[in-house]
Amino acid sequence: MPAHTAIARDRSLGLDDCRPEQRAFRVLFALGYFNNDPHAYEGPAGWHVSVLSAYTVTLSPRRDRLVIIADVPDNVTRRLLRGPAGGSGLPGLRFVEHRGSSSYVLRHLPTGAELVVTGNASGKPEGRVSEPHFDTLSTAVPVTEVEAEQLRRVPEATEDAQRLLAGVLTRITARDPHRCWAIGNWFYDPLTRPGWLDMDHRQHRTLRGRGDHWVLSWGAIPYASDLVASVTDPVIGIAGAGRERDGGDTVITLGTASLRLRSEVRTS
């Protein structure tokens, strides 16, 4: 798995060991990432966070922060933050500081969660504090009325559903070291398996639901079998996650929560 993580207190890889505010933030991030209708201006698709699937990134979840290691951290950060005049971005996310030449520390005001975007392979925001390379909103600017309304429209998720959705998000760049499955940032197949799709040219995806019950629909990559493997794997998977078949759908379960998978490409 090409991800950098700290060992959690239970000796697991630590992908899901985080504070409640981090988990809540990751659910919002997941809603933005997994809704990508380019014509939508309402709802999470209008945040345009989904464009991150086109970047070379590695997600490195920590207990107190979510870290994105990126080849072009400036561009990734600009996609996540809104400008002084508004625009797209994750509602309530603010700039804290810029370090060195490639590290940004951000904070989500509604949850208090921290996000780091960096070019450092360690995931640490190191270097001298300096001004960012673009204009954006700092933590001195409170949540705007537009952002507050966007957040009010976000459906509530139960604790089990939060764990499930956050876990799917933190595995978007995960890959089995034995080359049995890979997620490929929902854009390509890192394993370049013969006869499998190399690139997802049907990148539309939607994540809908409320409470315990959610549905994730998408075009081609990743294959549903790879996604199921990533969250049920005995090493990297979400503790307690399972899979069921319901009609023609595969359903990932966790406690009382369920995530129904609907991919246009069916695999055995």
C-alpha positions as CSV (number, residue, x, y, z in Angstrom):
1,M,0.0,0.0,0.0
2,P,1.6,3.3,-1.1
3,A,0.6,5.3,1.9
4,H,2.3,6.8,4.9
5,T,0.6,6.1,8.2
6,A,1.4,6.0,11.9
7,I,0.8,2.9,13.9
8,A,-2.3,3.3,15.9
9,R,-2.8,2.4,19.6
10,D,-4.3,-0.9,18.7
11,R,-1.2,-1.7,16.5
12,S,-3.3,-1.4,13.3
13,L,-2.1,0.8,10.4
14,G,-4.0,3.7,11.8
15,L,-6.1,4.6,8.8
16,D,-9.3,4.8,10.8
17,D,-7.9,5.8,14.2
18,C,-8.8,9.5,14.5
19,R,-10.6,12.0,16.6
20,P,-14.4,12.5,16.1
21,E,-13.8,15.9,14.5
22,Q,-11.4,14.4,12.0
23,R,-13.9,11.7,11.1
24,A,-16.7,14.3,10.6
25,F,-14.4,16.3,8.3
26,R,-13.5,13.2,6.3
27,V,-17.1,12.5,5.7
28,L,-17.5,16.0,4.2
29,F,-14.4,15.5,2.2
30,A,-15.8,12.2,0.9
31,L,-19.1,13.8,-0.1
32,G,-17.1,16.4,-2.1
33,Y,-14.8,13.8,-3.6
34,F,-17.4,11.3,-4.6
35,N,-19.9,13.7,-6.2
36,N,-18.6,15.1,-9.4
37,D,-21.4,16.3,-11.7
38,P,-19.6,19.1,-13.6
39,H,-22.9,20.9,-14.2
40,A,-24.0,20.8,-10.6
41,Y,-23.9,24.0,-8.5
42,E,-25.9,22.7,-5.6
43,G,-24.8,20.1,-3.1
44,P,-21.3,18.6,-2.7
45,A,-20.8,18.2,-6.4
46,G,-20.7,22.0,-6.6
47,W,-17.7,22.1,-4.3
48,H,-15.6,20.6,-7.2
49,V,-13.4,18.7,-4.8
50,S,-13.7,15.7,-7.1
51,V,-11.1,17.2,-9.4
52,L,-8.4,15.9,-7.0
53,S,-8.8,12.4,-8.7
54,A,-6.8,13.9,-11.6
55,Y,-3.8,14.7,-9.4
56,T,-1.0,12.5,-8.2
57,V,-1.6,12.3,-4.5
58,T,-1.2,9.9,-1.5
59,L,-3.6,10.1,1.4
60,S,-1.9,9.7,4.8
61,P,-4.5,9.8,7.6
62,R,-3.2,10.5,11.1
63,R,-5.1,10.7,14.4
64,D,-5.1,14.5,14.5
65,R,-4.9,15.4,10.9
66,L,-5.5,14.3,7.3
67,V,-2.3,14.6,5.2
68,I,-2.3,14.8,1.4
69,I,1.1,14.2,-0.1
70,A,1.0,15.7,-3.6
71,D,3.3,16.3,-6.6
72,V,1.8,19.8,-7.0
73,P,0.7,20.9,-3.5
74,D,0.0,24.5,-4.6
75,N,-2.6,23.3,-7.2
76,V,-4.2,20.8,-4.9
77,T,-4.5,23.3,-2.1
78,R,-6.1,25.9,-4.4
79,R,-8.7,23.3,-5.5
80,L,-9.7,22.9,-1.9
81,L,-9.8,26.5,-0.8
82,R,-12.1,29.3,-1.8
83,G,-10.8,32.6,-2.9
84,P,-11.7,36.0,-1.3
85,A,-14.5,36.4,-3.8
86,G,-15.9,32.9,-3.2
87,G,-16.0,30.2,-5.7
88,S,-15.7,26.4,-5.2
89,G,-13.9,24.6,-2.4
90,L,-14.7,22.6,0.7
91,P,-17.1,24.8,2.8
92,G,-15.5,26.2,5.9
93,L,-11.9,25.2,5.0
94,R,-9.4,27.9,5.7
95,F,-5.7,28.6,5.3
96,V,-3.5,28.5,8.4
97,E,0.1,28.7,7.2
98,H,2.5,28.0,4.4
99,R,5.8,26.4,5.3
100,G,8.8,26.0,3.1
101,S,8.1,25.8,-0.6
102,S,5.5,23.0,-0.6
103,S,3.5,22.7,2.6
104,Y,0.1,24.1,3.5
105,V,-1.6,23.7,6.9
106,L,-5.4,24.2,6.7
107,R,-8.2,24.1,9.2
108,H,-11.9,23.3,8.8
109,L,-13.7,25.8,11.0
110,P,-17.0,23.9,11.6
111,T,-15.2,20.8,12.8
112,G,-11.9,22.1,13.9
113,A,-10.1,19.4,11.9
114,E,-6.7,19.9,10.4
115,L,-5.6,19.2,6.9
116,V,-2.1,19.3,5.5
117,V,-1.2,19.4,1.9
118,T,2.5,18.9,1.3
119,G,5.2,17.8,-1.2
120,N,7.2,16.3,1.6
121,A,7.2,12.5,1.4
122,S,7.2,12.4,5.2
123,G,3.9,14.3,5.3
124,K,5.4,16.8,7.7
125,P,4.8,20.5,7.0
126,E,8.4,21.7,7.4
127,G,10.3,24.9,6.5
128,R,10.1,28.6,7.2
129,V,6.6,30.1,7.5
130,S,5.9,32.3,4.5
131,E,3.0,33.8,2.5
132,P,0.9,31.4,0.3
133,H,1.4,31.5,-3.5
134,F,-2.2,32.6,-4.0
135,D,-5.0,34.7,-2.4
136,T,-7.4,32.7,-0.1
137,L,-9.4,32.9,3.1
138,S,-7.6,32.6,6.4
139,T,-9.0,31.3,9.7
140,A,-9.7,35.0,10.6
141,V,-12.6,34.9,8.2
142,P,-15.6,33.1,9.7
143,V,-17.9,30.7,7.9
144,T,-19.8,32.7,5.3
145,E,-23.6,32.5,5.0
146,V,-23.2,30.7,1.7
147,E,-21.0,28.0,3.3
148,A,-23.3,27.7,6.3
149,E,-26.2,27.0,4.0
150,Q,-24.2,24.4,2.0
151,L,-23.3,22.6,5.2
152,R,-26.9,22.7,6.5
153,R,-27.9,20.8,3.3
154,V,-25.4,18.0,4.0
155,P,-27.3,14.9,5.1
156,E,-26.5,13.5,8.6
157,A,-24.6,10.2,8.9
158,T,-24.7,7.9,11.9
159,E,-21.4,7.1,13.7
160,D,-21.1,3.7,11.9
161,A,-21.8,5.4,8.5
162,Q,-19.2,8.1,9.3
163,R,-16.6,5.4,10.0
164,L,-17.5,3.6,6.7
165,L,-17.5,6.7,4.5
166,A,-14.4,8.1,6.1
167,G,-12.7,4.7,5.6
168,V,-13.5,4.6,1.9
169,L,-12.1,8.1,1.5
170,T,-8.8,7.3,3.2
171,R,-8.3,4.3,0.9
172,I,-8.6,6.1,-2.4
173,T,-4.9,5.7,-3.1
174,A,-4.5,2.3,-1.4
175,R,-2.9,-0.7,-3.2
176,D,-2.4,-4.3,-2.2
177,P,1.4,-5.0,-1.9
178,H,0.7,-8.5,-3.4
179,R,-0.9,-6.8,-6.5
180,C,-4.3,-8.3,-6.0
181,W,-6.2,-5.0,-6.0
182,A,-5.7,-1.2,-6.3
183,I,-8.0,1.8,-6.1
184,G,-5.9,4.2,-8.2
185,N,-7.4,7.5,-7.0
186,W,-10.6,6.5,-8.8
187,F,-8.9,7.4,-12.1
188,Y,-6.6,4.5,-13.3
189,D,-5.5,1.0,-12.6
190,P,-2.0,1.1,-11.0
191,L,-1.6,-2.6,-11.6
192,T,-2.2,-2.3,-15.4
193,R,-3.8,-5.7,-15.4
194,P,-4.2,-7.3,-18.8
195,G,-7.8,-7.1,-20.1
196,W,-8.7,-4.5,-17.4
197,L,-9.4,-0.9,-18.1
198,D,-6.2,1.3,-17.9
199,M,-8.1,4.6,-17.4
200,D,-11.5,5.7,-16.3
201,H,-13.1,7.7,-19.1
202,R,-16.5,7.6,-17.3
203,Q,-15.5,9.4,-14.2
204,H,-19.0,10.4,-13.1
205,R,-19.7,9.4,-9.5
206,T,-22.3,10.1,-6.9
207,L,-22.6,9.5,-3.2
208,R,-26.1,9.8,-1.7
209,G,-27.7,8.7,1.5
210,R,-28.7,9.6,5.0
211,G,-28.3,8.1,8.4
212,D,-27.2,4.5,8.1
213,H,-27.9,3.9,4.4
214,W,-25.7,5.2,1.6
215,V,-25.3,4.5,-2.1
216,L,-22.1,5.0,-4.1
217,S,-22.4,4.9,-7.9
218,W,-19.6,5.4,-10.5
219,G,-18.4,4.7,-14.0
220,A,-15.5,2.3,-14.5
221,I,-12.5,2.5,-12.2
222,P,-12.0,1.3,-9.5
223,Y,-13.6,-2.1,-10.0
224,A,-16.1,-2.9,-7.3
225,S,-14.2,-6.0,-6.3
226,D,-11.1,-3.8,-5.6
227,L,-13.1,-1.4,-3.5
228,V,-14.6,-4.2,-1.4
229,A,-11.1,-5.7,-1.0
230,S,-9.6,-2.4,0.2
231,V,-12.1,-2.0,3.1
232,T,-12.4,-5.7,4.1
233,D,-8.7,-6.7,3.8
234,P,-7.5,-8.3,7.0
235,V,-4.5,-5.9,7.3
236,I,-5.6,-2.6,5.7
237,G,-9.4,-2.9,5.9
238,I,-11.8,-1.2,8.2
239,A,-12.2,-3.3,11.4
240,G,-15.6,-5.0,11.4
241,A,-16.4,-4.2,7.8
242,G,-18.1,-6.9,5.7
243,R,-19.8,-7.5,2.4
244,E,-23.2,-8.8,1.3
245,R,-25.0,-9.3,-1.9
246,D,-28.4,-7.7,-2.4
247,G,-30.0,-8.4,-5.8
248,G,-27.4,-7.2,-8.3
249,D,-25.6,-4.9,-5.9
250,T,-22.7,-5.5,-3.6
251,V,-23.2,-3.9,-0.1
252,I,-20.4,-3.0,2.3
253,T,-21.6,-3.2,5.9
254,L,-20.2,-1.8,9.1
255,G,-22.2,-2.1,12.3
256,T,-25.7,-0.8,11.4
257,A,-24.4,1.1,8.4
258,S,-24.4,0.0,4.8
259,L,-22.9,1.4,1.6
260,R,-24.5,0.0,-1.6
261,L,-22.1,-0.1,-4.6
262,R,-23.3,0.5,-8.1
263,S,-20.5,0.4,-10.7
264,E,-21.1,0.3,-14.5
265,V,-18.4,-2.3,-14.8
266,R,-19.3,-5.7,-13.3
267,T,-16.6,-8.1,-12.2
268,S,-16.8,-11.5,-10.6
